[in-house]
Amino acid sequence: LKKIIWEVCNQTGVSWLDMKSERRMRHISIARQYMMWRLKMETTLSFPQIGQQLGGKDHTTILYGVKKYQKLIDSNEAPFVPHSIEEGKIDNG
């Protein structure tokens, strides 16, 4: 968990405090959705558990963020992509 958080914060340039905040600036929102997506795809955490990690966000917010970021990935518009996808190593099935 800490490794993913550290990687996402470094890759996006958004601090952990901003990830957990209510700020809605576009670059923070997209980075937060990327964090949600990584935590869902690479851990066994549930949507409510991810919400707790991200400052007490509701599970429906996490569900929306994960789906939205997956659409960006599917349309090749995602600004951040984990190395495991670039190398074809992620199995999200």
SULTANOR-V771835 format. One record per residue. RES is the residue in one letter. PHI is phi in whole degrees, 0 to 359 (999 if undefined). Layout:
RES,PHI
RES,PHI
This chain:
L,999
K,297
K,296
I,296
I,301
W,298
E,298
V,294
C,298
N,292
Q,292
T,266
G,76
V,253
S,289
W,298
L,298
D,291
M,299
K,273
S,281
E,267
R,303
R,242
M,301
R,306
H,294
I,285
S,298
I,292
A,297
R,295
Q,296
Y,297
M,299
M,301
W,298
R,300
L,296
K,287
M,283
E,248
T,226
T,259
L,294
S,279
F,301
P,298
Q,293
I,295
G,301
Q,297
Q,296
L,261
G,82
G,84
K,289
D,293
H,298
T,290
T,295
I,293
L,303
Y,299
G,298
V,296
K,296
K,296
Y,291
Q,297
K,297
L,297
I,295
D,299
S,263
N,57
E,247
A,290
P,288
F,232
V,227
P,295
H,303
S,295
I,284
E,302
E,266
G,74
K,260
I,278
D,241
N,256
G,255
